[in-house]
Amino acid sequence: MAQLILDHVTKVFDDNGSDIVAVDDVNIDLEDGEFLVLVGPSGCGKSTTLRMVAGLETVTSGEIRLDDRVINDASPRDRDIAMVFQSYALYPHMTVRENMSFGLEESTDLDGDTISTKVTETAEMLNIGELVDRKPRELSGGQRQRVALGRAIVRDPEVFLMDEPLSNLDAKLRSGMRTELQRLQEDLGVTTMYVTHDQTEAMTMGDRIAILNDGRLQQVATPLEAYHQPANQFVAGFIGDPSMNFFEMEMQGDRLVGQEFAYPLSQQTRESLGDAVRVVLGVRPEDIELVSEASGDHDYETVVDVVEPMGNENNVYLNFTADSDTTFVATIGGMRSVEAGQPAVARFPESAIHLFDAETGEALK
Ligand code: ATP
């Protein structure tokens, strides 16, 4: 059993006398064997959170618990946690075998033969069995990455912490390693906290994702929940590519009125808004339909500004009128031909729209 709990964890750095709150009252529970991805923009506090769990950074307030044990003050080596860094942090003068054995020799009393067997088995599992006598400089980026993983795996820890471990790999290798890492984690069943700023990585790898912004936790949810039911406008904009389109609107009678268009609401949706007056309407590019002619309340005449062909689909940038500066994007199938300058009718189905309180950003629908 390895349950990792972050209970009201805060980290304040002192920057020449002024406080920087890098992590602000974060609560996360990782279940035994869970793969949780911590995601958010640069500087939001991901690495600091991970480093506190690893014991590389002190905790200003709150508790980090591994099962029932508070580990705030435990030294990194007493935490039974293995970390994989973005830089791999391999010792250049040691062979792959030595790099993988080193931690075990230092922190356990396993004998040499047992360590050697463990390292060989792990290297085989990671398909680097042939490379154990090489030095890091004689390896490709992908192979180094496997050694760094292998070094964490041989320690048989209760928790893996991974800080952007794939970001130094090229795009193709990265997507292959994503799947492999996921499979490996599932087979090993080790509770894992994985940091990335890449929302695709978060969406495809995590059992759950924890989204951070400005040191504050925005939502902890499965990737699909975060996509379909974002807790707030930040999460809605962060998850999804291209990002969700947002329009500032005002409630007037039974419809939302914005600068460029009005959006009638069903009674059910109106009720979900409560007293909110200033509302942000969000719609994902992939939920906008381009139809041949306007026939309903949620169909809008637009003009195609730019078409970005992506192969299997097109990102179509649209304006409500030729001289409008409100541009939004719709994603449509790649086989459809749409050209810049053409008129198009965009449909925003009510089932697909998201509504947020314009003051707080909290989701209303
Ligand atoms: P990135 O994705 O760019 O690595 P991150 O989400 O991991 O970013 P952190 O490295 O955790 O972000 O940093 C969070 C905030 O804390 C940032 O504002 C950063 O400048 C600040 N910070 C981090 N380490 C220190 C430090 N040792 N002293 C002062 N401020 C720090």
Residues whose N, C-alpha, C, O or C-beta is under 5 A from the ligand:
A	BS01	ATP	F13 D15 I20 A22 P41 S42 G43 C44 G45 K46 S47 T48 T49 H197
